[in-house]
Amino acid sequence: MKNKRYLLCVAISIMSMNLFASTEQEKIYLTQILNQLNAMKPLIVAAAYEQPKTNRIQFHYTSYKDATGKSHNGLLNDVNEIENGIQEKLNHIPEEPHILLPLKGDYIEHHNKVEHA
């Protein structure tokens, strides 16, 4: 009987250590993801600056308004939202459940230019 209790205690200890290690490893990965997202932001801004404004197809690096005046997220806005979500998880801020809005993801806009001969 003593051996069974001992084995049970060892098993519980190992399982709790694995849970802790898994949580710590997750935090490490999330921190690495944050570092990559932060490294991407200046590249997104630089790419937006370099994009010719006269292109028929514009990639939306930042937020924009469509032809109807409706605002949409651009790539930089979505990266910021992802970063905020990861920060929230890392900080373990207890909140009531809320609905997460999907990323917009529509970064390409087509302009139909009519060329006159």
TORMAR-799102 format. One record per atom (N, C-alpha, C): atom name; residue number from 0; x, y, z. Coordinates in nm, 4 decimals, always signed. Layout:
N
+----+-----+----------+----------+----------+
! at !   i !        u !        v !        w !
+----+-----+----------+----------+----------+
! CA ! NUM !        X !        Y !        Z !
...
+----+-----+----------+----------+----------+
***
This chain:
117
+----+-----+----------+----------+----------+
! at !   i !        u !        v !        w !
+----+-----+----------+----------+----------+
!  N !   0 !  +0.0832 !  -0.1202 !  +0.0000 !
! CA !   0 !  +0.0000 !  +0.0000 !  +0.0000 !
!  C !   0 !  +0.0868 !  +0.1254 !  +0.0000 !
!  N !   1 !  +0.1960 !  +0.1237 !  +0.0768 !
! CA !   1 !  +0.2854 !  +0.2389 !  +0.0821 !
!  C !   1 !  +0.3458 !  +0.2672 !  -0.0545 !
!  N !   2 !  +0.3796 !  +0.1597 !  -0.1268 !
! CA !   2 !  +0.4391 !  +0.1756 !  -0.2590 !
!  C !   2 !  +0.3415 !  +0.2403 !  -0.3563 !
!  N !   3 !  +0.2152 !  +0.2028 !  -0.3469 !
! CA !   3 !  +0.1146 !  +0.2612 !  -0.4352 !
!  C !   3 !  +0.0987 !  +0.4102 !  -0.4086 !
!  N !   4 !  +0.0969 !  +0.4495 !  -0.2818 !
! CA !   4 !  +0.0871 !  +0.5932 !  -0.2484 !
!  C !   4 !  +0.2092 !  +0.6679 !  -0.2980 !
!  N !   5 !  +0.3246 !  +0.6075 !  -0.2798 !
! CA !   5 !  +0.4489 !  +0.6694 !  -0.3243 !
!  C !   5 !  +0.4455 !  +0.6889 !  -0.4759 !
!  N !   6 !  +0.4059 !  +0.5832 !  -0.5484 !
! CA !   6 !  +0.3985 !  +0.5917 !  -0.6940 !
!  C !   6 !  +0.2961 !  +0.6959 !  -0.7384 !
!  N !   7 !  +0.1838 !  +0.7033 !  -0.6677 !
! CA !   7 !  +0.0821 !  +0.8034 !  -0.6992 !
!  C !   7 !  +0.1374 !  +0.9441 !  -0.6791 !
!  N !   8 !  +0.2082 !  +0.9649 !  -0.5678 !
! CA !   8 !  +0.2687 !  +1.0967 !  -0.5418 !
!  C !   8 !  +0.3719 !  +1.1316 !  -0.6470 !
!  N !   9 !  +0.4526 !  +1.0347 !  -0.6879 !
! CA !   9 !  +0.5536 !  +1.0585 !  -0.7915 !
!  C !   9 !  +0.4848 !  +1.0922 !  -0.9238 !
!  N !  10 !  +0.3806 !  +1.0175 !  -0.9580 !
! CA !  10 !  +0.3084 !  +1.0427 !  -1.0833 !
!  C !  10 !  +0.2467 !  +1.1814 !  -1.0843 !
!  N !  11 !  +0.1848 !  +1.2212 !  -0.9734 !
! CA !  11 !  +0.1245 !  +1.3549 !  -0.9649 !
!  C !  11 !  +0.2321 !  +1.4623 !  -0.9753 !
!  N !  12 !  +0.3457 !  +1.4399 !  -0.9101 !
! CA !  12 !  +0.4555 !  +1.5371 !  -0.9172 !
!  C !  12 !  +0.5063 !  +1.5516 !  -1.0593 !
!  N !  13 !  +0.5223 !  +1.4406 !  -1.1287 !
! CA !  13 !  +0.5712 !  +1.4451 !  -1.2669 !
!  C !  13 !  +0.4705 !  +1.5157 !  -1.3567 !
!  N !  14 !  +0.3419 !  +1.4843 !  -1.3377 !
! CA !  14 !  +0.2397 !  +1.5496 !  -1.4197 !
!  C !  14 !  +0.2366 !  +1.6994 !  -1.3943 !
!  N !  15 !  +0.2492 !  +1.7408 !  -1.2692 !
! CA !  15 !  +0.2463 !  +1.8848 !  -1.2410 !
!  C !  15 !  +0.3717 !  +1.9525 !  -1.2934 !
!  N !  16 !  +0.4868 !  +1.8822 !  -1.2906 !
! CA !  16 !  +0.6092 !  +1.9397 !  -1.3467 !
!  C !  16 !  +0.5951 !  +1.9555 !  -1.4976 !
!  N !  17 !  +0.5331 !  +1.8554 !  -1.5623 !
! CA !  17 !  +0.5117 !  +1.8655 !  -1.7071 !
!  C !  17 !  +0.4177 !  +1.9800 !  -1.7405 !
!  N !  18 !  +0.3159 !  +2.0011 !  -1.6606 !
! CA !  18 !  +0.2233 !  +2.1115 !  -1.6824 !
!  C !  18 !  +0.2966 !  +2.2438 !  -1.6699 !
!  N !  19 !  +0.3793 !  +2.2566 !  -1.5673 !
! CA !  19 !  +0.4564 !  +2.3787 !  -1.5467 !
!  C !  19 !  +0.5536 !  +2.3996 !  -1.6619 !
!  N !  20 !  +0.6232 !  +2.2935 !  -1.7009 !
! CA !  20 !  +0.7201 !  +2.3056 !  -1.8104 !
!  C !  20 !  +0.6491 !  +2.3433 !  -1.9393 !
!  N !  21 !  +0.5337 !  +2.2856 !  -1.9635 !
! CA !  21 !  +0.4587 !  +2.3164 !  -2.0839 !
!  C !  21 !  +0.4162 !  +2.4630 !  -2.0848 !
!  N !  22 !  +0.3689 !  +2.5123 !  -1.9711 !
! CA !  22 !  +0.3286 !  +2.6518 !  -1.9605 !
!  C !  22 !  +0.4486 !  +2.7438 !  -1.9807 !
!  N !  23 !  +0.5615 !  +2.7086 !  -1.9219 !
! CA !  23 !  +0.6814 !  +2.7909 !  -1.9381 !
!  C !  23 !  +0.7301 !  +2.7895 !  -2.0827 !
!  N !  24 !  +0.7262 !  +2.6737 !  -2.1457 !
! CA !  24 !  +0.7685 !  +2.6648 !  -2.2855 !
!  C !  24 !  +0.6751 !  +2.7455 !  -2.3748 !
!  N !  25 !  +0.5456 !  +2.7421 !  -2.3447 !
! CA !  25 !  +0.4500 !  +2.8221 !  -2.4210 !
!  C !  25 !  +0.4834 !  +2.9700 !  -2.4078 !
!  N !  26 !  +0.5148 !  +3.0144 !  -2.2865 !
! CA !  26 !  +0.5511 !  +3.1555 !  -2.2651 !
!  C !  26 !  +0.6755 !  +3.1922 !  -2.3443 !
!  N !  27 !  +0.7705 !  +3.1004 !  -2.3505 !
! CA !  27 !  +0.8932 !  +3.1258 !  -2.4271 !
!  C !  27 !  +0.8586 !  +3.1436 !  -2.5746 !
!  N !  28 !  +0.7753 !  +3.0535 !  -2.6275 !
! CA !  28 !  +0.7365 !  +3.0641 !  -2.7679 !
!  C !  28 !  +0.6584 !  +3.1928 !  -2.7952 !
!  N !  29 !  +0.5660 !  +3.2258 !  -2.7062 !
! CA !  29 !  +0.4878 !  +3.3483 !  -2.7257 !
!  C !  29 !  +0.5770 !  +3.4720 !  -2.7211 !
!  N !  30 !  +0.6755 !  +3.4730 !  -2.6335 !
! CA !  30 !  +0.7699 !  +3.5847 !  -2.6265 !
!  C !  30 !  +0.8511 !  +3.5936 !  -2.7554 !
!  N !  31 !  +0.8905 !  +3.4789 !  -2.8093 !
! CA !  31 !  +0.9635 !  +3.4789 !  -2.9364 !
!  C !  31 !  +0.8752 !  +3.5312 !  -3.0497 !
!  N !  32 !  +0.7486 !  +3.4937 !  -3.0480 !
! CA !  32 !  +0.6558 !  +3.5442 !  -3.1495 !
!  C !  32 !  +0.6431 !  +3.6963 !  -3.1381 !
!  N !  33 !  +0.6314 !  +3.7468 !  -3.0138 !
! CA !  33 !  +0.6245 !  +3.8926 !  -2.9945 !
!  C !  33 !  +0.7482 !  +3.9614 !  -3.0503 !
!  N !  34 !  +0.8641 !  +3.9024 !  -3.0274 !
! CA !  34 !  +0.9877 !  +3.9605 !  -3.0802 !
!  C !  34 !  +0.9851 !  +3.9657 !  -3.2324 !
!  N !  35 !  +0.9343 !  +3.8601 !  -3.2957 !
! CA !  35 !  +0.9259 !  +3.8580 !  -3.4414 !
!  C !  35 !  +0.8256 !  +3.9619 !  -3.4925 !
!  N !  36 !  +0.7128 !  +3.9737 !  -3.4237 !
! CA !  36 !  +0.6132 !  +4.0740 !  -3.4643 !
!  C !  36 !  +0.6706 !  +4.2143 !  -3.4524 !
!  N !  37 !  +0.7427 !  +4.2410 !  -3.3449 !
! CA !  37 !  +0.8043 !  +4.3727 !  -3.3281 !
!  C !  37 !  +0.9087 !  +4.4000 !  -3.4349 !
!  N !  38 !  +0.9791 !  +4.2962 !  -3.4784 !
! CA !  38 !  +1.0785 !  +4.3129 !  -3.5844 !
!  C !  38 !  +1.0112 !  +4.3389 !  -3.7188 !
!  N !  39 !  +0.8901 !  +4.2890 !  -3.7367 !
! CA !  39 !  +0.8177 !  +4.3071 !  -3.8628 !
!  C !  39 !  +0.7620 !  +4.4476 !  -3.8806 !
!  N !  40 !  +0.7269 !  +4.5131 !  -3.7720 !
! CA !  40 !  +0.6583 !  +4.6425 !  -3.7820 !
!  C !  40 !  +0.7359 !  +4.7469 !  -3.8626 !
!  N !  41 !  +0.8652 !  +4.7666 !  -3.8375 !
! CA !  41 !  +0.9368 !  +4.8658 !  -3.9194 !
!  C !  41 !  +0.9426 !  +4.8254 !  -4.0674 !
!  N !  42 !  +0.9457 !  +4.6952 !  -4.0928 !
! CA !  42 !  +0.9461 !  +4.6492 !  -4.2319 !
!  C !  42 !  +0.8136 !  +4.6790 !  -4.3006 !
!  N !  43 !  +0.7041 !  +4.6636 !  -4.2272 !
! CA !  43 !  +0.5719 !  +4.6936 !  -4.2822 !
!  C !  43 !  +0.5621 !  +4.8426 !  -4.3154 !
!  N !  44 !  +0.6087 !  +4.9264 !  -4.2242 !
! CA !  44 !  +0.6052 !  +5.0719 !  -4.2461 !
!  C !  44 !  +0.6937 !  +5.1092 !  -4.3652 !
!  N !  45 !  +0.8126 !  +5.0485 !  -4.3734 !
! CA !  45 !  +0.9034 !  +5.0779 !  -4.4848 !
!  C !  45 !  +0.8425 !  +5.0340 !  -4.6176 !
!  N !  46 !  +0.7799 !  +4.9173 !  -4.6198 !
! CA !  46 !  +0.7172 !  +4.8688 !  -4.7429 !
!  C !  46 !  +0.6025 !  +4.9602 !  -4.7845 !
!  N !  47 !  +0.5252 !  +5.0074 !  -4.6875 !
! CA !  47 !  +0.4152 !  +5.0995 !  -4.7182 !
!  C !  47 !  +0.4684 !  +5.2275 !  -4.7803 !
!  N !  48 !  +0.5790 !  +5.2757 !  -4.7286 !
! CA !  48 !  +0.6399 !  +5.3984 !  -4.7795 !
!  C !  48 !  +0.6889 !  +5.3798 !  -4.9236 !
!  N !  49 !  +0.7396 !  +5.2609 !  -4.9542 !
! CA !  49 !  +0.7976 !  +5.2341 !  -5.0858 !
!  C !  49 !  +0.6943 !  +5.1987 !  -5.1924 !
!  N !  50 !  +0.5741 !  +5.1658 !  -5.1524 !
! CA !  50 !  +0.4719 !  +5.1262 !  -5.2502 !
!  C !  50 !  +0.4312 !  +5.2465 !  -5.3349 !
!  N !  51 !  +0.4433 !  +5.2349 !  -5.4655 !
! CA !  51 !  +0.4012 !  +5.3457 !  -5.5519 !
!  C !  51 !  +0.2508 !  +5.3696 !  -5.5374 !
!  N !  52 !  +0.2137 !  +5.4937 !  -5.5186 !
! CA !  52 !  +0.0726 !  +5.5290 !  -5.4984 !
!  C !  52 !  -0.0074 !  +5.5203 !  -5.6282 !
!  N !  53 !  +0.0628 !  +5.5082 !  -5.7396 !
! CA !  53 !  -0.0053 !  +5.5048 !  -5.8687 !
!  C !  53 !  -0.0361 !  +5.3630 !  -5.9152 !
!  N !  54 !  +0.0053 !  +5.2622 !  -5.8399 !
! CA !  54 !  -0.0230 !  +5.1234 !  -5.8792 !
!  C !  54 !  -0.1727 !  +5.0993 !  -5.8853 !
!  N !  55 !  -0.2139 !  +5.0192 !  -5.9812 !
! CA !  55 !  -0.3545 !  +4.9843 !  -5.9945 !
!  C !  55 !  -0.3995 !  +4.8999 !  -5.8766 !
!  N !  56 !  -0.3133 !  +4.8135 !  -5.8287 !
! CA !  56 !  -0.3442 !  +4.7291 !  -5.7138 !
!  C !  56 !  -0.2619 !  +4.7784 !  -5.5950 !
!  N !  57 !  -0.3310 !  +4.8188 !  -5.4897 !
! CA !  57 !  -0.2654 !  +4.8705 !  -5.3699 !
!  C !  57 !  -0.2753 !  +4.7670 !  -5.2573 !
!  N !  58 !  -0.1642 !  +4.7388 !  -5.1936 !
! CA !  58 !  -0.1611 !  +4.6519 !  -5.0762 !
!  C !  58 !  -0.1852 !  +4.7405 !  -4.9550 !
!  N !  59 !  -0.2729 !  +4.6990 !  -4.8668 !
! CA !  59 !  -0.3091 !  +4.7824 !  -4.7520 !
!  C !  59 !  -0.2215 !  +4.7486 !  -4.6310 !
!  N !  60 !  -0.1192 !  +4.8262 !  -4.6144 !
! CA !  60 !  -0.0287 !  +4.8087 !  -4.5007 !
!  C !  60 !  -0.0883 !  +4.8680 !  -4.3743 !
!  N !  61 !  -0.1663 !  +4.9718 !  -4.3895 !
! CA !  61 !  -0.2305 !  +5.0374 !  -4.2753 !
!  C !  61 !  -0.3807 !  +5.0439 !  -4.3029 !
!  N !  62 !  -0.4555 !  +5.0912 !  -4.2050 !
! CA !  62 !  -0.6012 !  +5.0951 !  -4.2205 !
!  C !  62 !  -0.6397 !  +5.1856 !  -4.3378 !
!  N !  63 !  -0.7554 !  +5.1570 !  -4.3919 !
! CA !  63 !  -0.8029 !  +5.2326 !  -4.5074 !
!  C !  63 !  -0.9540 !  +5.2342 !  -4.5082 !
!  N !  64 !  -1.0087 !  +5.3249 !  -4.5880 !
! CA !  64 !  -1.1536 !  +5.3324 !  -4.6075 !
!  C !  64 !  -1.1841 !  +5.2891 !  -4.7500 !
!  N !  65 !  -1.2875 !  +5.2049 !  -4.7624 !
! CA !  65 !  -1.3258 !  +5.1594 !  -4.8961 !
!  C !  65 !  -1.4107 !  +5.2659 !  -4.9647 !
!  N !  66 !  -1.4595 !  +5.2326 !  -5.0821 !
! CA !  66 !  -1.5364 !  +5.3287 !  -5.1626 !
!  C !  66 !  -1.6638 !  +5.3747 !  -5.0928 !
!  N !  67 !  -1.7155 !  +5.2922 !  -5.0003 !
! CA !  67 !  -1.8379 !  +5.3295 !  -4.9287 !
!  C !  67 !  -1.8081 !  +5.4062 !  -4.8001 !
!  N !  68 !  -1.6803 !  +5.4254 !  -4.7689 !
! CA !  68 !  -1.6419 !  +5.4984 !  -4.6486 !
!  C !  68 !  -1.6237 !  +5.4102 !  -4.5256 !
!  N !  69 !  -1.6361 !  +5.2799 !  -4.5433 !
! CA !  69 !  -1.6199 !  +5.1864 !  -4.4312 !
!  C !  69 !  -1.4709 !  +5.1645 !  -4.4041 !
!  N !  70 !  -1.4304 !  +5.1727 !  -4.2753 !
! CA !  70 !  -1.2911 !  +5.1527 !  -4.2367 !
!  C !  70 !  -1.2568 !  +5.0039 !  -4.2271 !
!  N !  71 !  -1.1349 !  +4.9710 !  -4.2682 !
! CA !  71 !  -1.0841 !  +4.8341 !  -4.2637 !
!  C !  71 !  -0.9431 !  +4.8360 !  -4.2069 !
!  N !  72 !  -0.9077 !  +4.7265 !  -4.1384 !
! CA !  72 !  -0.7717 !  +4.7124 !  -4.0892 !
!  C !  72 !  -0.6768 !  +4.6843 !  -4.2040 !
!  N !  73 !  -0.5550 !  +4.7328 !  -4.1881 !
! CA !  73 !  -0.4477 !  +4.6950 !  -4.2778 !
!  C !  73 !  -0.3584 !  +4.5951 !  -4.2064 !
!  N !  74 !  -0.2529 !  +4.5551 !  -4.2706 !
! CA !  74 !  -0.1612 !  +4.4558 !  -4.2152 !
!  C !  74 !  -0.1052 !  +4.4990 !  -4.0802 !
!  N !  75 !  -0.0604 !  +4.6229 !  -4.0685 !
! CA !  75 !  -0.0012 !  +4.6710 !  -3.9434 !
!  C !  75 !  -0.1029 !  +4.6675 !  -3.8291 !
!  N !  76 !  -0.2268 !  +4.7028 !  -3.8572 !
! CA !  76 !  -0.3316 !  +4.6982 !  -3.7545 !
!  C !  76 !  -0.3547 !  +4.5555 !  -3.7050 !
!  N !  77 !  -0.3568 !  +4.4608 !  -3.7981 !
! CA !  77 !  -0.3782 !  +4.3214 !  -3.7598 !
!  C !  77 !  -0.2597 !  +4.2667 !  -3.6797 !
!  N !  78 !  -0.1389 !  +4.3045 !  -3.7181 !
! CA !  78 !  -0.0205 !  +4.2621 !  -3.6416 !
!  C !  78 !  -0.0300 !  +4.3176 !  -3.4991 !
!  N !  79 !  -0.0726 !  +4.4424 !  -3.4858 !
! CA !  79 !  -0.0901 !  +4.5017 !  -3.3525 !
!  C !  79 !  -0.1955 !  +4.4276 !  -3.2709 !
!  N !  80 !  -0.3051 !  +4.3870 !  -3.3358 !
! CA !  80 !  -0.4090 !  +4.3130 !  -3.2654 !
!  C !  80 !  -0.3581 !  +4.1768 !  -3.2184 !
!  N !  81 !  -0.2812 !  +4.1101 !  -3.3033 !
! CA !  81 !  -0.2229 !  +3.9811 !  -3.2645 !
!  C !  81 !  -0.1288 !  +4.0007 !  -3.1468 !
!  N !  82 !  -0.0466 !  +4.1040 !  -3.1546 !
! CA !  82 !  +0.0482 !  +4.1334 !  -3.0463 !
!  C !  82 !  -0.0258 !  +4.1603 !  -2.9151 !
!  N !  83 !  -0.1329 !  +4.2380 !  -2.9218 !
! CA !  83 !  -0.2106 !  +4.2675 !  -2.8009 !
!  C !  83 !  -0.2702 !  +4.1407 !  -2.7402 !
!  N !  84 !  -0.3181 !  +4.0504 !  -2.8249 !
! CA !  84 !  -0.3735 !  +3.9249 !  -2.7759 !
!  C !  84 !  -0.2694 !  +3.8391 !  -2.7068 !
!  N !  85 !  -0.1495 !  +3.8338 !  -2.7627 !
! CA !  85 !  -0.0415 !  +3.7562 !  -2.7012 !
!  C !  85 !  -0.0005 !  +3.8203 !  -2.5691 !
!  N !  86 !  +0.0101 !  +3.9528 !  -2.5669 !
! CA !  86 !  +0.0445 !  +4.0228 !  -2.4421 !
!  C !  86 !  -0.0588 !  +3.9932 !  -2.3339 !
!  N !  87 !  -0.1851 !  +3.9928 !  -2.3732 !
! CA !  87 !  -0.2927 !  +3.9645 !  -2.2790 !
!  C !  87 !  -0.2770 !  +3.8245 !  -2.2193 !
!  N !  88 !  -0.2455 !  +3.7274 !  -2.3043 !
! CA !  88 !  -0.2267 !  +3.5899 !  -2.2569 !
!  C !  88 !  -0.1059 !  +3.5814 !  -2.1647 !
!  N !  89 !  +0.0018 !  +3.6458 !  -2.2010 !
! CA !  89 !  +0.1233 !  +3.6409 !  -2.1189 !
!  C !  89 !  +0.1026 !  +3.7070 !  -1.9825 !
!  N !  90 !  +0.0232 !  +3.8118 !  -1.9805 !
! CA !  90 !  +0.0003 !  +3.8843 !  -1.8551 !
!  C !  90 !  -0.1094 !  +3.8208 !  -1.7702 !
!  N !  91 !  -0.1777 !  +3.7213 !  -1.8242 !
! CA !  91 !  -0.2857 !  +3.6509 !  -1.7527 !
!  C !  91 !  -0.3858 !  +3.7468 !  -1.6902 !
!  N !  92 !  -0.4314 !  +3.8400 !  -1.7701 !
! CA !  92 !  -0.5308 !  +3.9351 !  -1.7216 !
!  C !  92 !  -0.6662 !  +3.8638 !  -1.7207 !
!  N !  93 !  -0.7212 !  +3.8402 !  -1.6020 !
! CA !  93 !  -0.8513 !  +3.7729 !  -1.5996 !
!  C !  93 !  -0.9600 !  +3.8659 !  -1.6528 !
!  N !  94 !  -1.0324 !  +3.8174 !  -1.7489 !
! CA !  94 !  -1.1416 !  +3.8940 !  -1.8075 !
!  C !  94 !  -1.2614 !  +3.8025 !  -1.8242 !
!  N !  95 !  -1.3737 !  +3.8655 !  -1.8361 !
! CA !  95 !  -1.4918 !  +3.7883 !  -1.8698 !
!  C !  95 !  -1.4791 !  +3.7462 !  -2.0155 !
!  N !  96 !  -1.5372 !  +3.6321 !  -2.0512 !
! CA !  96 !  -1.5306 !  +3.5894 !  -2.1917 !
!  C !  96 !  -1.5882 !  +3.6969 !  -2.2833 !
!  N !  97 !  -1.5236 !  +3.7162 !  -2.3960 !
! CA !  97 !  -1.5732 !  +3.8124 !  -2.4928 !
!  C !  97 !  -1.5573 !  +3.7552 !  -2.6334 !
!  N !  98 !  -1.6269 !  +3.8134 !  -2.7247 !
! CA !  98 !  -1.6236 !  +3.7670 !  -2.8625 !
!  C !  98 !  -1.5048 !  +3.8314 !  -2.9323 !
!  N !  99 !  -1.4206 !  +3.7483 !  -2.9938 !
! CA !  99 !  -1.3083 !  +3.7991 !  -3.0706 !
!  C !  99 !  -1.3515 !  +3.8172 !  -3.2150 !
!  N ! 100 !  -1.3224 !  +3.9325 !  -3.2689 !
! CA ! 100 !  -1.3561 !  +3.9592 !  -3.4078 !
!  C ! 100 !  -1.2484 !  +3.8978 !  -3.4967 !
!  N ! 101 !  -1.2857 !  +3.8412 !  -3.6090 !
! CA ! 101 !  -1.1852 !  +3.7833 !  -3.6988 !
!  C ! 101 !  -1.1015 !  +3.8940 !  -3.7619 !
!  N ! 102 !  -0.9786 !  +3.8578 !  -3.7990 !
! CA ! 102 !  -0.8938 !  +3.9526 !  -3.8699 !
!  C ! 102 !  -0.9545 !  +3.9807 !  -4.0055 !
!  N ! 103 !  -0.9388 !  +4.1000 !  -4.0525 !
! CA ! 103 !  -0.9989 !  +4.1388 !  -4.1793 !
!  C ! 103 !  -0.9292 !  +4.0672 !  -4.2948 !
!  N ! 104 !  -0.7976 !  +4.0739 !  -4.3011 !
! CA ! 104 !  -0.7199 !  +3.9977 !  -4.3971 !
!  C ! 104 !  -0.7344 !  +4.0374 !  -4.5431 !
!  N ! 105 !  -0.8074 !  +4.1424 !  -4.5759 !
! CA ! 105 !  -0.8206 !  +4.1829 !  -4.7149 !
!  C ! 105 !  -0.7239 !  +4.2970 !  -4.7393 !
!  N ! 106 !  -0.6038 !  +4.2635 !  -4.7834 !
! CA ! 106 !  -0.4987 !  +4.3633 !  -4.7954 !
!  C ! 106 !  -0.4794 !  +4.4148 !  -4.9378 !
!  N ! 107 !  -0.5495 !  +4.3578 !  -5.0335 !
! CA ! 107 !  -0.5281 !  +4.3964 !  -5.1725 !
!  C ! 107 !  -0.6538 !  +4.4635 !  -5.2264 !
!  N ! 108 !  -0.6330 !  +4.5763 !  -5.2884 !
! CA ! 108 !  -0.7442 !  +4.6509 !  -5.3471 !
!  C ! 108 !  -0.7171 !  +4.6635 !  -5.4962 !
!  N ! 109 !  -0.8145 !  +4.6318 !  -5.5759 !
! CA ! 109 !  -0.8007 !  +4.6405 !  -5.7206 !
!  C ! 109 !  -0.8679 !  +4.7680 !  -5.7704 !
!  N ! 110 !  -0.7957 !  +4.8434 !  -5.8502 !
! CA ! 110 !  -0.8522 !  +4.9620 !  -5.9143 !
!  C ! 110 !  -0.8623 !  +4.9306 !  -6.0629 !
!  N ! 111 !  -0.9757 !  +4.9486 !  -6.1176 !
! CA ! 111 !  -0.9921 !  +4.9274 !  -6.2623 !
!  C ! 111 !  -0.9660 !  +5.0592 !  -6.3330 !
!  N ! 112 !  -0.8503 !  +5.0666 !  -6.3937 !
! CA ! 112 !  -0.8165 !  +5.1861 !  -6.4696 !
!  C ! 112 !  -0.8502 !  +5.1611 !  -6.6161 !
!  N ! 113 !  -0.9158 !  +5.2554 !  -6.6728 !
! CA ! 113 !  -0.9508 !  +5.2457 !  -6.8142 !
!  C ! 113 !  -0.8513 !  +5.3335 !  -6.8902 !
!  N ! 114 !  -0.7789 !  +5.2698 !  -6.9796 !
! CA ! 114 !  -0.6823 !  +5.3456 !  -7.0580 !
!  C ! 114 !  -0.7471 !  +5.3880 !  -7.1895 !
!  N ! 115 !  -0.7300 !  +5.5118 !  -7.2231 !
! CA ! 115 !  -0.7843 !  +5.5629 !  -7.3486 !
!  C ! 115 !  -0.6762 !  +5.5584 !  -7.4560 !
!  N ! 116 !  -0.7154 !  +5.5168 !  -7.5729 !
! CA ! 116 !  -0.6180 !  +5.5058 !  -7.6824 !
!  C ! 116 !  -0.5950 !  +5.6353 !  -7.7512 !
+----+-----+----------+----------+----------+
***
